[in-house]
C-alpha cells in the first residue's frame, strides 16, 4: 500500500512532454531506452488543508475518552492475568510432582485441566488449557507487536518502513515467517519475531504435556512367616500314627486326586507355595534359573509351604527358602522272584552304604512295597561337622498289578534309590485378590540352589534329624511314615482296582480310580528320572503335611507351633519381604515445564508492554488499515517506480524513516501527517494543543 496521497512529478531535462493520459493516471515517457532512468523520478507531496467550512471537523486535542482508556487497559490486564494463570499452573504442577493422584487430589484435577477433559467440580473455563494458549498468545503478541510500530512511528526517532512492515506483517505465526521471506529481512527483529511465534505451539504443547499420571509402585519392607521344611515327621509312633490317618492322609488323598488341577500351578489346594524341583532344571547350578510351567514334573511336592502374614493388598515379593527330599534311582529294573523281599528277615539284603545296617518297610496292599534303610547306630544324626553316605530306598511292585498264580508269576519292578536333600531358594511374588489375606495368587519366577552355608550336607535328610528332646535318632520311627503312604487307599484293590500310588507314576492325572490294566508301571513304561521325581513328590507331600497338618491346610497357630515343636531353631522362620502397591502419581515433565514457564512469562511480559504502549500512544492508530491513505502526508525524497508492488516498495525503501507527527508546528492548530522529515516535536508533547 502506498503511503503517498498526492504526487508531483519533477521531470528530468531533455524529457519530451508526455501525453495527457485519461483518468488522471501518472504519465510516463514513451519508448524508454534507458530502463534505469526511472530512478531519476522524485515523488513528494505538500499539505493542503481545505477551507474552513461547515463540513470541516473542528480542531481537537489528542485525547482518548476515559472510558476508552479504562476499557483498553482492562482488556490488556485481563490478557496478562490469563497469561499469569499459565505460570501459576506450571508452578502448581511442579509442586504436586510425585504426589498421589487420587480421584479428588489436586494432581488429578490439574491433569484433567491439561487434557481438556471435563472433571466434576471444575469450571469450563479451566478445561481448555491447550486450546486457550495459542489463542491467548496470538491476541497478546499480535496486538503488542502492532503497538510497537504505532508507538515508534510517533516518537522523535521515528520508525523505518522495514520495521513498520515487519511489525504489521508479524501479527500471526505464518505472517511472521512469510513477512521476513518477502522482505528478505535478516536482522535481529526478524529472528526475534520468528522465535517469539515459535513459543505459541510450544507453549500449547507444554500445557498439555507438562503433567501426566503414571503408575508407581511404592514399597515398604514387611515381615512374613513360613515353616521350616527340614523338620522330622511328627507322627511316627502309636497315637501319632492313628492321628495321621485323618490329619495327614486326608489332605494327601485330596492332593493326589487333584493332581490334574495342580499340574501347572505353583500353589497347592490351600494356596501354599510349591517348591520347584531344580534337579530337573540344571544340575549343580547355583545361579538363578527360570522356573518353567510345563507339568507336574516341575514341582517337588503336591503340597506347598504356607506363607503367613501376606498383606491384604498390593504385591509382595520375597525369596522363599526351603528344602525337599530328592530321589535318584541308579537301579531301575525287573526281577523275577516268588515274592517281595522280606526286609525284616535275617537274610535281608544289606543297604551297602557302610552307614546303614537295616530297613524299615511297609506294604501297599498286595501290589507294592517301600523300604528305607536304617543307620547302624542311633547316634548317627544330622551334623554340620560330618556327613554320611546317602540312605537307600527300595521300591518293589508287581508288573501285572498282582502276584499272579504260582505257575504264572508276575515279574517285579524294582528301584534302588539314593535319598538326598536339596536346599532351594525361590523368588516369589504374591498378589492379593479381593483385598483378602487368604486369597493370594503367587508367581514363582526363578529358583536356585541355596547358597546358605549353614545347611547340612545333602546326604543328611529329615530321616536323620532327631525328635525334640531326644539326643539320638528313633529306631524304626519312620515305619509310621511309610504306613501312611502305603495305606492311603486300603480298599483300592477290591474288585480289581489298582493302588493309586502305582497309578500316579504312569498317569498322575488319573491315578485315583484306575483298574489294573496292561499299562502298569515298569522300566518299559517309565524312565528312572520320571520315577524318581514322582516318588519324591509323594514322599515330600507326606513329609510336609507331617510337620503340622493344620498349618499346611489353612489354619496356623504360630504360638502353639513354637511351644510344641521348638528344637534349637523355631519351626516358624521370618522372612523380609517387599510389599508394593500400584499407585498413580503425578509426574511433572521438567523440560516441558521450562517451555511452559518461558512461554507464559514471555507472553505475560508482552501483555504488560502492550498495555503500557497503548497507554502512552496518543496518536490515532491507523497502521494496518486502508484508511491510512486518507491521512495527510508529507513525503519527500522518495525515489521509486509506480510499477512496484507493496513488497518492492517496502523492500527497496526499508531504511527510509517515517514519522507520524505535527507537520504544522508553528500554526495555531497542528496537523498530524505521515512524513519523511525529522520531527522534533512528537504528537501530544504540548499539553492542550489542538489538531485538525
C-alpha positions as CSV (number, residue, x, y, z in Angstrom):
1,X,0.0,0.0,0.0
2,X,1.5,3.4,-0.9
3,X,1.6,6.0,1.8
4,X,1.6,8.9,-0.7
5,X,-1.5,10.8,-1.2
6,X,-0.5,13.4,-3.7
7,X,2.3,13.2,-6.2
8,X,4.1,15.9,-8.0
9,X,6.4,14.8,-10.7
10,X,9.7,16.5,-11.4
11,X,10.7,15.8,-15.0
12,X,14.3,15.3,-15.9
13,X,16.0,17.6,-18.5
14,X,15.6,16.6,-22.1
15,X,12.4,14.6,-21.5
16,X,9.7,15.1,-24.0
17,X,6.4,16.3,-22.8
18,X,4.3,13.3,-22.0
19,X,0.9,12.8,-23.4
20,X,-2.1,13.5,-21.3
21,X,-3.5,10.2,-20.0
22,X,-7.1,9.5,-19.2
23,X,-8.4,9.0,-15.7
24,X,-5.6,11.1,-14.2
25,X,-3.0,8.3,-14.4
26,X,0.6,9.2,-13.9
27,X,2.2,9.9,-17.3
28,X,5.2,8.0,-18.4
29,X,7.7,8.6,-21.2
30,X,7.2,6.6,-24.3
31,X,10.0,4.4,-25.8
32,X,12.3,4.4,-22.9
33,X,15.8,3.5,-24.0
34,X,17.4,3.5,-20.6
35,X,15.4,1.5,-18.0
36,X,17.4,3.0,-15.2
37,X,16.2,6.5,-15.9
38,X,13.1,5.9,-13.8
39,X,15.4,6.3,-10.8
40,X,15.5,10.0,-11.6
41,X,11.9,10.5,-10.7
42,X,11.3,12.2,-7.4
43,X,7.9,12.0,-5.7
44,X,6.9,14.4,-2.9
45,X,3.7,16.0,-1.6
46,X,2.6,19.1,0.1
47,X,0.0,19.7,2.7
48,X,-3.1,21.5,1.5
49,X,-5.8,22.0,4.1
50,X,-9.3,22.6,2.9
51,X,-11.0,25.9,3.5
52,X,-12.9,26.1,6.8
53,X,-16.5,25.3,6.3
54,X,-19.4,23.7,7.9
55,X,-18.3,20.2,7.0
56,X,-14.7,20.6,8.3
57,X,-14.2,19.0,11.7
58,X,-13.2,21.4,14.4
59,X,-9.6,21.1,15.8
60,X,-9.4,18.9,18.9
61,X,-6.8,17.7,21.3
62,X,-5.1,14.2,21.1
63,X,-7.0,12.7,23.9
64,X,-8.9,9.4,24.4
65,X,-12.0,9.3,26.4
66,X,-11.7,8.0,29.9
67,X,-14.0,5.1,29.1
68,X,-11.9,4.0,26.1
69,X,-8.7,4.2,28.1
70,X,-10.1,2.2,31.0
71,X,-11.7,-0.4,28.8
72,X,-8.5,-0.8,26.8
73,X,-6.4,-1.1,30.0
74,X,-8.8,-3.7,31.5
75,X,-8.6,-5.8,28.4
76,X,-4.9,-5.8,28.4
77,X,-4.8,-6.6,32.1
78,X,-7.2,-9.5,31.6
79,X,-5.0,-11.0,28.9
80,X,-2.0,-10.5,31.2
81,X,-3.8,-12.3,34.1
82,X,-4.7,-15.2,31.9
83,X,-1.1,-15.5,30.9
84,X,-0.1,-15.4,34.5
85,X,-2.5,-18.3,35.2
86,X,-0.4,-20.5,33.0
87,X,2.6,-19.6,35.1
88,X,0.7,-20.5,38.2
89,X,-0.4,-23.7,36.5
90,X,3.2,-24.7,35.8
91,X,4.4,-23.9,39.3
92,X,1.5,-25.8,40.8
93,X,2.3,-28.8,38.6
94,X,5.9,-28.7,39.8
95,X,4.6,-28.6,43.4
96,X,2.5,-31.8,43.1
97,X,5.2,-33.7,41.2
98,X,5.5,-37.2,42.7
99,X,2.4,-36.9,44.8
100,X,-0.5,-39.5,44.7
101,X,-3.1,-38.8,42.1
102,X,-6.3,-39.9,43.8
103,X,-9.7,-39.1,42.3
104,X,-10.1,-35.9,44.3
105,X,-6.5,-34.9,44.5
106,X,-5.2,-31.6,43.2
107,X,-2.8,-33.5,40.8
108,X,-5.7,-35.3,39.2
109,X,-7.6,-32.0,38.7
110,X,-4.6,-30.4,37.2
111,X,-4.1,-33.3,34.9
112,X,-7.7,-33.1,33.8
113,X,-7.3,-29.3,33.2
114,X,-4.3,-30.0,30.9
115,X,-6.2,-32.7,29.0
116,X,-9.3,-30.6,28.2
117,X,-11.4,-33.3,29.8
118,X,-14.5,-32.5,31.9
119,X,-13.9,-33.2,35.6
120,X,-16.5,-32.8,38.4
121,X,-16.2,-29.6,40.2
122,X,-14.1,-27.7,37.6
123,X,-15.4,-24.7,35.8
124,X,-15.5,-25.0,32.0
125,X,-13.0,-22.1,31.7
126,X,-10.3,-24.1,33.3
127,X,-10.9,-27.1,31.0
128,X,-9.4,-25.6,27.8
129,X,-5.7,-25.1,28.6
130,X,-4.2,-26.5,25.3
131,X,-6.9,-24.6,23.3
132,X,-6.7,-21.3,25.1
133,X,-2.9,-20.9,25.0
134,X,-2.4,-20.3,21.2
135,X,-5.4,-18.0,21.0
136,X,-4.2,-16.1,24.0
137,X,-0.7,-15.9,22.6
138,X,-2.0,-14.6,19.2
139,X,-4.2,-12.0,20.9
140,X,-1.3,-10.6,23.1
141,X,1.6,-11.0,20.7
142,X,-0.2,-9.6,17.6
143,X,-1.6,-6.6,19.5
144,X,1.7,-5.9,21.2
145,X,3.8,-6.1,18.1
146,X,1.5,-3.7,16.3
147,X,1.6,-1.3,19.3
148,X,5.4,-1.2,19.0
149,X,5.1,0.1,15.4
150,X,2.3,2.6,16.4
151,X,4.4,3.9,19.2
152,X,7.7,4.1,17.4
153,X,6.3,6.0,14.4
154,X,5.2,8.9,16.7
155,X,8.4,9.2,18.6
156,X,11.2,11.7,17.7
157,X,13.3,8.8,16.4
158,X,10.5,7.6,14.0
159,X,10.4,4.2,12.5
160,X,11.8,2.7,9.3
161,X,9.5,1.4,6.7
162,X,11.2,-2.0,7.2
163,X,10.4,-2.0,10.9
164,X,6.8,-1.0,10.3
165,X,6.2,-3.6,7.7
166,X,7.9,-6.3,9.8
167,X,5.7,-5.4,12.8
168,X,2.5,-5.2,10.8
169,X,3.2,-8.4,8.9
170,X,4.1,-10.4,12.1
171,X,0.8,-10.4,13.8
172,X,0.3,-14.1,13.1
173,X,2.6,-17.1,13.2
174,X,2.5,-17.6,9.5
175,X,2.7,-13.9,8.8
176,X,5.8,-13.7,11.0
177,X,7.6,-16.2,8.8
178,X,6.4,-15.1,5.4
179,X,7.0,-11.4,6.1
180,X,10.7,-12.0,6.7
181,X,10.9,-14.0,3.5
182,X,9.1,-11.4,1.4
183,X,11.2,-8.5,2.8
184,X,14.4,-10.5,2.7
185,X,14.8,-9.4,6.2
186,X,17.7,-10.9,8.1
187,X,18.0,-8.8,11.2
188,X,17.5,-9.1,14.9
189,X,13.8,-8.1,14.7
190,X,13.2,-10.9,12.1
191,X,14.9,-13.5,14.3
192,X,13.1,-12.3,17.4
193,X,9.6,-12.3,15.9
194,X,10.1,-15.8,14.4
195,X,11.4,-17.2,17.7
196,X,8.6,-15.4,19.6
197,X,5.9,-17.0,17.5
198,X,7.6,-20.4,17.9
199,X,6.7,-20.2,21.5
200,X,3.0,-20.4,20.6
201,X,2.8,-24.0,19.5
202,X,5.5,-25.0,22.0
203,X,3.6,-23.4,24.9
204,X,0.4,-25.0,23.8
205,X,2.0,-28.5,23.7
206,X,3.8,-27.8,27.0
207,X,0.5,-27.1,28.8
208,X,-0.7,-30.5,27.5
209,X,2.5,-32.5,28.2
210,X,3.8,-30.9,31.4
211,X,1.8,-33.1,33.6
212,X,1.0,-36.8,33.4
213,X,-0.3,-39.5,35.7
214,X,1.9,-42.6,35.8
215,X,1.7,-45.8,37.7
216,X,4.1,-46.1,40.6
217,X,4.9,-49.0,42.9
218,X,6.0,-47.6,46.3
219,X,7.2,-50.3,48.5
220,X,7.9,-51.0,52.2
221,X,9.6,-53.8,54.0
222,X,7.4,-56.2,55.9
223,X,7.9,-59.4,57.8
224,X,6.4,-62.7,56.7
225,X,6.5,-66.1,58.4
226,X,6.8,-69.5,56.9
227,X,7.5,-73.0,58.2
228,X,10.9,-74.7,58.1
229,X,10.8,-77.8,55.9
230,X,13.9,-79.6,57.2
231,X,11.8,-80.9,60.1
232,X,11.3,-84.6,61.1
233,X,7.9,-86.3,60.5
234,X,5.8,-85.8,63.6
235,X,3.5,-88.8,63.5
236,X,5.8,-91.9,63.7
237,X,4.6,-93.6,66.9
238,X,1.4,-95.1,68.3
239,X,-1.1,-92.3,68.9
240,X,0.6,-90.2,66.2
241,X,0.0,-92.8,63.6
242,X,-3.7,-93.0,64.5
243,X,-4.0,-89.2,64.3
244,X,-2.2,-89.1,61.0
245,X,-4.7,-91.5,59.4
246,X,-7.1,-88.5,59.2
247,X,-4.9,-85.3,59.7
248,X,-2.2,-86.3,57.2
249,X,-3.9,-88.9,54.9
250,X,-7.0,-86.9,54.1
251,X,-5.2,-83.8,52.7
252,X,-2.8,-86.2,50.9
253,X,-5.6,-88.0,49.2
254,X,-7.2,-84.7,48.2
255,X,-3.9,-83.5,46.7
256,X,-3.4,-86.8,44.8
257,X,-6.9,-86.6,43.5
258,X,-6.4,-83.0,42.3
259,X,-3.1,-83.8,40.5
260,X,-4.5,-82.6,37.2
261,X,-5.6,-79.3,38.7
262,X,-2.1,-78.8,40.2
263,X,-0.2,-79.7,37.1
264,X,0.8,-76.2,36.1
265,X,0.1,-74.4,39.3
266,X,2.8,-73.2,41.7
267,X,0.3,-73.2,44.6
268,X,-1.4,-76.2,46.1
269,X,-5.1,-76.6,47.1
270,X,-4.7,-74.3,50.1
271,X,-2.7,-71.6,48.4
272,X,0.7,-72.8,49.7
273,X,3.7,-72.2,47.5
274,X,5.2,-75.3,45.9
275,X,9.0,-75.6,45.6
276,X,10.3,-76.2,42.1
277,X,12.4,-79.4,41.6
278,X,15.5,-77.7,40.4
279,X,17.3,-81.0,40.0
280,X,15.4,-81.3,36.7
281,X,16.4,-77.8,35.6
282,X,20.2,-77.5,35.8
283,X,22.5,-79.9,37.6
284,X,24.8,-78.3,40.2
285,X,24.0,-74.8,39.1
286,X,24.0,-72.2,41.9
287,X,22.6,-69.4,39.7
288,X,19.0,-68.3,39.3
289,X,17.1,-70.5,36.9
290,X,13.7,-69.6,35.3
291,X,11.0,-72.0,36.5
292,X,9.1,-73.4,33.6
293,X,5.3,-74.1,33.8
294,X,5.3,-77.3,32.0
295,X,3.7,-80.1,34.0
296,X,3.8,-81.7,37.4
297,X,7.4,-82.7,36.8
298,X,8.3,-79.0,37.7
299,X,7.5,-79.3,41.4
300,X,9.0,-81.3,44.2
301,X,5.7,-81.9,46.0
302,X,1.9,-81.8,45.6
303,X,1.8,-79.8,48.8
304,X,3.5,-76.4,49.3
305,X,4.6,-74.4,52.3
306,X,2.3,-71.8,53.8
307,X,3.2,-68.1,53.9
308,X,1.8,-66.3,57.0
309,X,1.2,-62.6,57.1
310,X,0.8,-61.8,53.5
311,X,-0.8,-58.3,53.2
312,X,-4.4,-58.0,52.0
313,X,-3.4,-55.5,49.3
314,X,-0.6,-54.9,46.9
315,X,2.1,-57.2,45.5
316,X,4.5,-58.9,47.9
317,X,7.9,-60.1,46.7
318,X,10.3,-62.3,48.7
319,X,12.8,-65.1,48.5
320,X,11.4,-68.3,50.0
321,X,14.0,-70.7,51.4
322,X,13.2,-74.4,51.8
323,X,14.3,-78.0,51.2
324,X,12.9,-81.2,49.8
325,X,13.7,-84.9,49.6
326,X,15.4,-85.7,46.3
327,X,15.4,-89.3,45.0
328,X,17.7,-90.6,42.3
329,X,17.4,-94.3,41.2
330,X,20.6,-95.7,39.5
331,X,19.0,-99.1,39.6
332,X,15.6,-99.5,37.9
333,X,15.0,-102.9,36.5
334,X,12.8,-106.0,36.6
335,X,13.5,-109.0,38.8
336,X,11.9,-112.5,38.8
337,X,11.3,-113.8,42.3
338,X,8.4,-115.5,44.0
339,X,7.5,-112.6,46.3
340,X,8.6,-109.2,47.5
341,X,11.8,-109.0,49.5
342,X,11.4,-109.6,53.2
343,X,13.4,-106.8,54.7
344,X,12.8,-108.0,58.3
345,X,14.3,-111.4,57.7
346,X,17.9,-112.2,58.8
347,X,18.8,-112.7,55.2
348,X,17.6,-109.3,54.0
349,X,19.9,-107.5,51.6
350,X,22.4,-105.0,53.1
351,X,22.0,-101.3,52.2
352,X,25.6,-101.4,51.2
353,X,26.5,-97.9,52.1
354,X,28.6,-98.6,55.3
355,X,26.3,-96.3,57.4
356,X,23.1,-98.3,57.4
357,X,22.5,-101.9,58.6
358,X,18.7,-102.5,58.5
359,X,15.4,-101.5,56.9
360,X,12.1,-100.0,57.7
361,X,9.5,-101.3,55.2
362,X,5.7,-101.3,54.5
363,X,3.5,-102.9,52.0
364,X,0.9,-101.1,49.9
365,X,-1.8,-103.7,50.0
366,X,-0.6,-106.6,47.9
367,X,0.7,-104.6,45.0
368,X,3.9,-102.7,46.1
369,X,6.4,-102.3,48.9
370,X,8.6,-99.5,50.2
371,X,11.7,-99.8,52.3
372,X,14.1,-97.2,53.8
373,X,17.5,-98.1,55.2
374,X,18.1,-97.5,58.9
375,X,21.5,-96.5,60.4
376,X,23.7,-99.0,62.2
377,X,23.8,-96.6,65.2
378,X,21.1,-94.3,66.5
379,X,23.8,-91.7,67.3
380,X,24.3,-91.1,63.6
381,X,22.1,-88.0,63.4
382,X,22.5,-84.9,61.2
383,X,25.5,-82.8,62.0
384,X,27.2,-79.8,60.4
385,X,30.6,-81.2,61.2
386,X,30.3,-84.5,59.4
387,X,28.5,-86.3,56.7
388,X,27.2,-89.7,55.8
389,X,26.6,-91.9,52.8
390,X,23.1,-91.4,51.3
391,X,20.3,-93.5,52.7
392,X,18.8,-96.1,50.5
393,X,15.2,-96.6,49.4
394,X,13.9,-99.7,47.6
395,X,10.7,-99.9,45.7
396,X,9.1,-103.1,44.6
397,X,5.8,-103.7,42.7
398,X,4.2,-106.3,40.6
399,X,4.3,-105.6,36.9
400,X,0.9,-107.1,36.4
401,X,-0.7,-105.4,39.4
402,X,-0.8,-108.6,41.3
403,X,1.5,-111.6,42.0
404,X,-0.5,-113.9,39.8
405,X,-0.5,-117.7,40.1
406,X,2.4,-119.8,41.2
407,X,2.8,-121.1,37.7
408,X,2.5,-117.7,36.0
409,X,4.2,-115.4,38.5
410,X,4.4,-111.7,37.6
411,X,7.8,-110.0,37.3
412,X,8.7,-107.4,39.9
413,X,9.7,-103.8,39.1
414,X,12.5,-102.8,41.4
415,X,14.1,-99.5,42.0
416,X,17.1,-99.0,44.3
417,X,17.4,-95.3,45.0
418,X,19.5,-92.8,47.0
419,X,17.9,-90.3,49.3
420,X,19.4,-86.8,49.5
421,X,18.2,-83.3,50.4
422,X,18.1,-80.3,48.0
423,X,18.1,-76.8,49.5
424,X,16.4,-74.3,47.4
425,X,15.7,-70.5,47.2
426,X,12.6,-69.4,45.2
427,X,11.8,-65.9,44.1
428,X,8.1,-65.4,44.6
429,X,5.7,-62.5,44.0
430,X,2.2,-62.8,45.5
431,X,-0.7,-60.5,44.5
432,X,-3.6,-60.1,46.9
433,X,-7.0,-60.6,45.4
434,X,-10.3,-59.2,46.6
435,X,-8.4,-57.4,49.4
436,X,-8.2,-60.6,51.4
437,X,-5.2,-62.1,53.1
438,X,-6.4,-65.6,52.4
439,X,-6.8,-65.0,48.7
440,X,-3.4,-64.6,47.0
441,X,-2.1,-65.6,43.7
442,X,1.6,-66.2,43.6
443,X,4.1,-66.3,40.7
444,X,7.2,-68.3,41.2
445,X,9.6,-66.7,38.7
446,X,13.0,-68.2,39.4
447,X,14.9,-70.5,41.7
448,X,18.4,-71.5,42.6
449,X,20.2,-73.9,44.9
450,X,20.6,-72.3,48.3
451,X,23.9,-70.6,48.9
452,X,23.4,-70.7,52.7
453,X,26.4,-72.4,54.1
454,X,24.7,-73.3,57.4
455,X,22.8,-76.1,55.8
456,X,23.6,-79.8,56.4
457,X,25.4,-81.8,53.8
458,X,22.9,-83.0,51.1
459,X,23.2,-86.7,52.3
460,X,21.6,-85.7,55.6
461,X,17.8,-85.9,55.2
462,X,14.8,-85.3,57.5
463,X,15.1,-89.0,58.4
464,X,18.4,-88.2,60.1
465,X,17.0,-85.5,62.4
466,X,16.3,-86.4,66.0
467,X,12.9,-85.5,67.6
468,X,12.6,-82.6,70.0
469,X,14.1,-83.6,73.4
470,X,15.9,-86.7,72.1
471,X,19.6,-86.7,71.6
472,X,19.5,-89.9,69.5
473,X,17.7,-91.0,66.4
474,X,14.5,-93.0,67.0
475,X,14.8,-96.5,65.5
476,X,12.0,-97.7,63.2
477,X,10.3,-94.4,63.8
478,X,9.6,-93.9,60.1
479,X,7.6,-97.1,60.0
480,X,4.6,-94.8,60.7
481,X,5.6,-92.5,57.8
482,X,5.7,-95.4,55.3
483,X,2.5,-96.8,56.7
484,X,0.6,-93.6,56.0
485,X,1.9,-93.5,52.4
486,X,1.2,-97.2,51.7
487,X,-2.2,-97.3,53.3
488,X,-3.8,-94.2,51.8
489,X,-6.2,-96.4,49.8
490,X,-6.8,-99.5,51.8
491,X,-9.7,-100.7,49.7
492,X,-8.3,-99.8,46.3
493,X,-7.5,-103.4,45.3
494,X,-11.1,-104.6,45.8
495,X,-12.8,-105.6,42.5
496,X,-9.6,-105.4,40.5
497,X,-8.6,-101.9,41.4
498,X,-5.0,-100.5,41.2
499,X,-3.3,-98.8,44.0
500,X,-3.4,-95.0,43.2
501,X,0.2,-94.7,44.3
502,X,1.2,-97.0,41.5
503,X,-1.1,-95.4,39.1
504,X,0.4,-92.0,39.9
505,X,3.7,-93.0,38.2
506,X,2.2,-93.7,34.8
507,X,-0.9,-91.5,34.8
508,X,-0.6,-88.9,37.6
509,X,-3.8,-87.0,36.5
510,X,-6.0,-90.1,36.7
511,X,-4.3,-92.1,39.5
512,X,-7.4,-92.5,41.7
513,X,-10.0,-95.0,40.4
514,X,-7.8,-96.8,37.8
515,X,-8.3,-100.5,37.3
516,X,-5.5,-103.0,36.7
517,X,-4.7,-103.0,33.0
518,X,-1.8,-103.5,30.6
519,X,0.0,-100.2,31.1
520,X,1.4,-100.7,34.6
521,X,4.5,-99.1,36.0
522,X,7.6,-100.9,34.8
523,X,11.0,-100.0,33.3
524,X,9.3,-100.4,29.9
525,X,6.7,-97.7,30.6
526,X,8.6,-95.1,32.6
527,X,12.1,-93.7,32.9
528,X,14.2,-93.7,36.1
529,X,14.1,-89.9,36.1
530,X,10.3,-89.7,36.0
531,X,10.0,-92.4,38.6
532,X,12.4,-90.6,41.0
533,X,10.6,-87.3,40.5
534,X,7.1,-88.6,41.1
535,X,8.2,-90.7,44.1
536,X,9.8,-87.6,45.5
537,X,6.5,-85.7,45.1
538,X,4.6,-88.4,47.0
539,X,7.1,-88.6,49.9
540,X,7.6,-84.9,50.2
541,X,3.9,-84.3,50.3
542,X,3.5,-86.6,53.3
543,X,6.6,-85.2,55.0
544,X,5.4,-81.6,54.6
545,X,1.9,-82.5,56.0
546,X,3.6,-84.3,58.8
547,X,5.2,-81.1,60.1
548,X,1.9,-79.6,61.1
549,X,-1.2,-80.7,59.1
550,X,-3.4,-77.8,60.2
551,X,-0.8,-75.2,59.3
552,X,-0.4,-76.7,55.8
553,X,-4.1,-76.8,55.2
554,X,-5.1,-73.3,56.1
555,X,-5.1,-72.9,59.9
556,X,-1.9,-71.7,61.5
557,X,-1.4,-71.3,65.2
558,X,2.1,-70.0,65.5
559,X,2.1,-69.8,69.3
560,X,1.2,-73.5,69.6
561,X,3.8,-74.5,66.9
562,X,6.6,-72.6,68.8
563,X,5.6,-74.2,72.1
564,X,5.2,-77.7,71.0
565,X,7.9,-78.1,68.4
566,X,10.8,-75.9,69.4
567,X,14.1,-77.6,68.8
568,X,17.0,-75.2,68.9
569,X,15.7,-73.4,65.9
570,X,12.0,-72.5,65.7
571,X,10.0,-74.2,63.0
572,X,8.5,-70.8,62.0
573,X,11.1,-68.7,60.3
574,X,10.7,-65.0,59.5
575,X,11.4,-63.5,56.0
576,X,11.8,-59.9,54.9
577,X,9.5,-59.1,52.0
578,X,8.9,-56.1,49.9
579,X,5.2,-55.0,49.6
580,X,4.4,-52.7,46.8
581,X,1.1,-51.1,45.9
582,X,0.0,-49.8,42.5
583,X,-0.4,-46.1,43.0
584,X,-1.0,-43.5,40.4
585,X,1.2,-40.4,40.9
586,X,1.6,-37.1,39.3
587,X,4.7,-36.7,37.1
588,X,5.9,-33.3,36.0
589,X,7.9,-33.2,32.8
590,X,10.7,-30.8,33.6
591,X,11.7,-29.9,30.0
592,X,8.1,-29.2,29.1
593,X,7.7,-27.2,32.3
594,X,10.6,-25.0,31.3
595,X,9.0,-24.4,27.9
596,X,5.6,-23.6,29.5
597,X,7.1,-21.2,32.1
598,X,9.2,-19.5,29.4
599,X,6.3,-19.1,27.0
600,X,4.0,-17.9,29.7
601,X,6.5,-15.4,31.2
602,X,7.2,-14.0,27.7
603,X,3.6,-13.6,26.8
604,X,2.8,-12.1,30.2
605,X,5.6,-9.5,29.8
606,X,4.3,-8.8,26.3
607,X,0.9,-8.2,27.6
608,X,2.2,-5.6,30.1
609,X,4.4,-4.0,27.4
610,X,1.4,-3.8,25.1
611,X,-0.8,-2.3,27.9
612,X,1.9,0.3,28.6
613,X,2.4,1.2,24.9
614,X,-1.4,1.5,24.5
615,X,-1.5,4.0,27.4
616,X,1.3,6.2,26.1
617,X,0.4,6.1,22.4
618,X,-1.9,9.1,21.9
619,X,-1.8,9.5,18.1
620,X,-4.6,7.8,16.2
621,X,-3.8,4.2,15.3
622,X,-4.2,3.8,11.5
623,X,-1.4,1.3,10.8
624,X,-2.7,-1.8,9.1
625,X,-5.9,-0.1,7.8
626,X,-6.7,1.1,4.3
627,X,-7.9,4.4,5.9
628,X,-4.2,5.4,6.2
629,X,-4.3,6.6,2.6
630,X,-6.8,9.3,3.6
631,X,-4.4,10.7,6.2
632,X,-2.4,13.9,5.3
633,X,1.2,13.2,4.4
634,X,4.4,15.0,3.6
635,X,6.6,12.6,1.8
636,X,9.9,14.0,0.3
637,X,12.9,12.5,-1.4
638,X,11.2,9.2,-2.3
639,X,12.6,7.5,-5.4
640,X,10.8,4.6,-6.9
641,X,8.6,3.2,-9.7
642,X,4.8,3.2,-10.0
643,X,5.1,-0.4,-11.1
644,X,6.4,-1.6,-7.8
645,X,4.3,-3.9,-5.7
646,X,3.9,-3.2,-2.0
647,X,6.6,-5.7,-1.2
648,X,9.0,-4.0,-3.6
649,X,8.3,-0.6,-2.1
650,X,8.9,-2.0,1.4
651,X,12.0,-3.9,0.5
652,X,13.6,-1.1,-1.6
653,X,12.8,1.6,0.9
654,X,13.1,-0.4,4.1
655,X,15.7,2.0,5.6
656,X,13.5,5.1,5.0
657,X,12.3,6.6,8.2
658,X,8.7,7.7,8.7
659,X,7.2,9.9,11.4
660,X,3.6,10.4,12.4
661,X,3.9,14.0,13.6
662,X,2.8,17.6,13.5
663,X,3.7,19.0,10.1
664,X,2.4,22.5,11.1
665,X,4.2,23.0,14.5
666,X,4.0,26.8,14.1
667,X,0.3,27.1,13.4
668,X,-2.3,27.6,16.0
669,X,-3.8,24.2,15.2
670,X,-1.4,21.4,14.3
671,X,-1.9,18.8,11.6
672,X,-0.9,15.1,12.0
673,X,0.6,13.6,8.9
674,X,2.9,10.9,7.7
675,X,6.2,12.5,6.8
676,X,9.8,11.6,6.0
677,X,11.0,14.8,7.6
678,X,12.6,14.6,11.0
679,X,10.1,15.5,13.8
680,X,11.5,17.3,16.9
681,X,8.1,17.7,18.5
682,X,6.2,14.4,18.9
683,X,2.4,14.5,18.9
684,X,0.8,15.4,22.2
685,X,4.1,16.7,23.8
686,X,2.5,20.2,24.0
687,X,-0.3,19.9,26.6
688,X,-3.6,21.2,25.3
689,X,-2.5,21.7,21.7
690,X,-5.3,21.3,19.1
691,X,-5.0,19.4,15.8
692,X,-7.1,19.5,12.6
